[in-house]
Amino acid sequence: MAGAPRIALVTYDSGGEEHKDRDLPVLVGALCDAGADAVAVAWDDPAVDWAAFDLALIRSTWDYSWRAAEFTAWAERCARATRLVNPVEVVRWNADKRYLGELARAGVPAVPTRYLAPGDPVELPADREYVVKPTSGAGARYAARHPAGEHDAALRQVERMHAEGLTAMVQPYLTAVDTHGERALQFFGGRLLHAGVKGAVLTPGTPYDADKVAHPGIRRWDPTAAELALAERALAAVPGDPELLYARVDLATGPDGEPLLMELELIEPNLFLHVHPDSVPRVVRAVLAAAR
């Protein structure tokens, strides 16, 4: 199609298995229907000429956390060849969950987090249920929930992560997640797109290296004023004030009943368009504007 913007929707190589991104074919079809030349391509496909695209839109590169350095290097190359969104400086910053500590120091209410790098002494909570997970992770990989005072399994988990060069995060488990779930506020083009709520991902006794359902029971949610205010505050605290095409802000209720930031997903957040099909036109308009 002459003059049509060429858009790469960047994803992972499923290796012939069923692709896990339910939104991908919906977006490709909607963008093509709107006049774009849109295709889904794997980020690590060496045959892709990124300079042939007007826009590379990161969508579901869900294997990146296993190869974070390789993925960041790809993002650097891609950004030199075409427009990458979100921008490469955001990818670098958001790929390491130590950003939570940075946001907390900037005054954003976030889940209290300690970081244990390889070689650090490993101190674990004795008085509360807690979570251990890596600073580079997606889909709750290598994440587990441990009872108060239970350290043997957690120590084995940290040792495994350290052996793989990963830094561990230790956080109190927010028990309100079991009753009120986690909220995901989606932003696109600088404005709230929609929100959802999901059940607890980490169940007691599930091994850290077990496969987990990343978004159990996701359904629509109307964010409270406090949740929306926290989400906007977190996004405003991202270093460098970058132009973010998309963002997902994950929140949970803290011990005082107020929302706390759990994660800020700026690289490859699932948009849950199958739950919010009415959001597709807004996403398409924003992507086309970015491509032009």
N, C-alpha and C positions, 0 to 999 in steps of 0.2 A: 504494500500500500504506500504509494508515493507520499512523502511528507509526513507520514505517521510517526509519532515518537516511538523509538525502540526502547522497550523497557524489559530489563532482566529481573525476574522475581527469583531471588537467590535462595536456594534451599539446600538440602542434603541429598546425597546419593543413597537411595533406599536399597540398592543392591538387588533389585528385582522383587523385593518384598512389598507388601501393601504400604503405600506412603501414609505417614501418620498425620500429615497436614491436611485437614479437611477443608480448610479455607483456600488452599492454593488453586485448585481448579476453578473455584468460584471467582476468585480475583482475576485469574488469567482470562476467563471467559468474559467477565464484566468489562475489563479494560479493552479487550479486543472489540467488544460490542460498542464501546465508546469511541473507537477509531484509532486505538493504539496498536502497535505491533508488539505484543507482550508474550514472553515465553518464560517458562520455569527452567532454571539452570542450576546445577550443583556448584557450590562455591569452589570445590577442589577439582573440578574438571579441567585438565590442562589444555583441552582443545578450545575452550571458550575465549573469544577475542572480546575482552571487556570494552575496548575502545570502540567497538561497533554499536554500543548502546548509548542512548542519551541519559539513561538512569539505571543504576543498579540498586534495587530495593531489597534490602535484607529482610527475608521473611521467616524461613524455618531452617536455619543452619543449626539444627538441634544436636549435632554431633561435635560442635566446635569446642566444648569445654574439655573434651578428651585430648584436644590438640590445640590448646589456646595460643601457643606461640606461633604455630603454623597458620592459624586462622588470622591472627593479628597481622602477620606478614602478608597474607593474601589481601587483607583490607587495605594495607598500605599500597600495594601494587594496583589494586582496583581503583582506589581513589586517585591515583596518578593518571589512570586511563580514562575515567569517566566520572560523573557525579555519583557518589556513594551516599546512601542515606540508610540509617543515620550516619553522620560524618565520622571519619576514621578516628578523630580525637575522642569522640564519644565511645566508640568501640573499644579503644585502648583503656579508657577509664572504667567503663562499665563491666569489662571482662573479668575484673578482679573485685570480689565482694568486700575487699577492704574499703571500698567507697562508703560502706555503711558507717564505718568509724569516722570518716571524713565528714559525712553529712551530720552525724551526731555532734561532732565538734563545732559544726556551723549552726547548731541550735535546732536541728530537725529532730523531733521526737521519734526515736527509732528503738528497735529491740536492742537491749544492752548486749554487746558482743565483745568477746575476747578472742584474740588471734594467737594461734600456736604454730609458728613456723618450724620447719625441720631444725632440730638442735635446741629448741626452747624446752625448758622444763614443763612437764605436763601436769597442770593442776586442774582438777575437775570438781564441780559442785558436790557438796555433801548434804545440803539442806533443801534441795529443790529438784524437781524433774528438769531435765535439760536436753538440748539438742546439740549434736556434733555434725558438722558438714564441712565440705571443702570450700575455699574461697573461689575456686573455679568449678562451677557445676551447673547443671541444668536438669530439669525433670527429677529433682530430689536424688540424684545419683550420689552414692556414698554418704547419704544423710541418714541419721537414725536418732531415735528418741530414747532416752535412758532414764530409769527411775532414780530418785534421789539416793545417793550413796552407792550406786552400782557403778563400779569402775572397770571391772575386768574387760567387759565387752567394749567399752568406750576406749580403753587403752589400746586394745587390738585394732580398733578402727583408726585411731590416730596414728599408730605405728604403720599401718598399711598406707595411709595417706602420705605420711612423711617419707616412706620408702619410695613413693612415686613422685617425690618432690613437691607435694601439695601442702599448702598451709591450711590448718584446720581452724574452724570457727566454733566457739562454744557460746551457746545462748540459753537463757532460761526458756523452758517450754511454756508458751502462753496457753493456759488451760481453757481460756474462752474459745479457742479455736475448735475445741471438741463440741461446743454447744452453738456457737455463732458463726463458725467457719472463718475463712479468709476472704477478704473482699479484693477484687481486682478492678481498678478504675483505669479505663482505656482512654488515652488522648490521641487525637489525630488532627494534624494541621493546627496545633496549638490550642485546641478546645476539647472539652470532655466529649467523647464519642458515645460511650456507654459503660456500664459497669456490670460485674457479675459477682456471685458468691459461690464458693465451693466448700466441700467438706474437708476434714482433716486428712492431710497426705500421709503423715507419719503416725502409724499405730504402734502401741507398745509391743515390744518383742519382735518387730520386723527387722531382720538383719540389714546392716547398712549397705551390703552389696546386693540386696534383692532388688528386682525390678519393682517399681512402684507406679501407681496411677497418679499422674501429675496433677490432674484437675478433676477430682471425683465429684460427680453430681453438680457440675457447673450450671448455674441458672441466673436469670436476670436479677439485678439488684438496683435499688434506688439509693445512691449514696447519701449519707447524712451531710449536713452542713460542715460538721467537724471533719469528716472524712475527706470531703472535697477541699477544704481549706488546707489540710495536711498534705494532700497530694500536690496541690499547687505550690505549697511552700517547699516541698522536696524538689520539685522540678525547677523552681527558681534558684535553688542552691547548687545545681549542677555547675561545675567549674567552667568558666569561659563564656557562660550564657550562650550556648550553641543553639542553632536553629534545629529543633527536633521535629521531624515529620510525625513521629509516632512515639508513644511511651505507654508503659503499663506500670501502675503504682499498686503494689500489693500491701495490704494493710490487715492488721488484726487488732483485737481489743486487748488493751493492757490491763494490769491488775486494778487500776483506778477507774476502769470503765471508759477511758479515752483511747482513741486509735493510736497505734504505733506503726511506723514504717517497717515492713518486713524485707521487701526488696524493691528495687527500682529497675525495671526491665526496659533497657534502651537498645538492645541489640536485636533480639529475635522473638519478641513476645507473641504468643498465640493471641489472635484477636477474637477468637470465639465467634466468628461471623455466623456459624451454624445456629448459635443461640440468638444472634442479633442480625438477621438478614436485612432488616431495614437500614442498617448502617452501611451497607455495601455502596450505595450511590455516593455518600459523603467521602468514603475512602477513595473511590475511583476519582472523584473530582480533585481531591488533594494530591493524589499520585500524578495525575495528568498535569496539574499545575507545577509540581516539582520537576517533571520531565521537560517542561517547556521553558 
